[in-house]
């Protein structure tokens, strides 16, 4: 008997991996359709990315390079601990550079740098069913998907317009995949929706608590739902990143003091670091502030 | 008991099944690309090493497996039972995975899935003569940037008609893995095929 506990490669046992792998293959064959799978207990609570972790564990191999982001950042608790988990149980190389990664597990962002063929983006998904908040019964939503009956979703978007004058959904914005299935992009900001369309990377979605896996293969049509007179729009920011002066990227607001002081910085920390290394400086970067003193 | 039953499986099941799975995943995510599937398996002679690799990678006690009559020799059945524990079925419509090298295979006979659960359809692995050198076919659909051509040899004669029928019932339909000589082409039900 061995004195120290040992795990199978990538933590999961082989039968579990086969079960998840079969679900992934069917998910790829039916883009946007949610494949049920027998989600396992993982050494972390539901809601911390157990679906994404199971998908990553089922696909990862010794030659992969893994990046994990949480809201765009490589250095937050969820990202750091999942990266450490796979470094330990799969002995896999890890990176924070989007371009170097073969597998990128993400919680709620798509990297700013365009993904390449051969890369796989694994999303952690809390609620995979886009219709769930409109229709609580799984039996009903399943029939609605089978019949391609998505009127309810359009009513919801229309009610947004009636109440707010515009579609007020800002994250988890529903998309139509390959003209067939309405899919939740997971709670990514709608800013990222256009990046899913015709992406060169394979996109896999894992929802551990809800026991669903779905996928968008590379070069697949992903269209955000909208109306002719209220076309889909992404968020726009009035100022550039305060650290790297990037425009056209998704920004997080950071509160600086209790007098209303705030700054907007890149949500994608790797992209921001790359730009600063290349010499770009924002209004609140250290060098600019020192020069002003 | 034939001792050959016990031999010829994966030397390193964890890593080799991961390699084989990634080949299958990449083949279905990028239809028309040719993936390598050489893992040194030595199954009983009528079963090709590629079909064996797919069975050992994806099948276990949870999956029903169907083999064409030509393949289903005692040696092959015993080998697959030992290495995968998969229940073997003689009903095509109940198979989750099918292994065949029969050029007269009828895709419509397999489980097509249901409108509610299209994922429950059969995945058919078909051993052909070669993944190249045949009539040129043009593929379009998800996973393909623009279009891509393949030229497999040894497809069923009425393959294009069968495949069009398979695609017409989307989201229902079978998914197909074409294998020959350590190589693999994946054709998910979404792929549209025309003669070039």
Interface residues (C-beta under 8 A of the other chain):
Chain A: X8 X9 X14 X15 X17 X18 X19 X21 X22 X23 X24 X25 X26 X27 X28 X29 X30 X31 X33 X35 X36 X58 X59 X60 X61 X62 X117 X142 X143 X146 X147 X178 X180 X181 X200 X202 X215 X216 X217 X218 X219 X220 X221
Chain B: X13 X14 X15 X17 X18 X19 X21 X22 X24 X25 X28 X29 X30 X57 X58 X59 X60 X61 X62 X63 X96 X115 X116 X118 X119 X121 X123 X142 X143 X144 X145 X170 X171 X175 X188 X189 X190
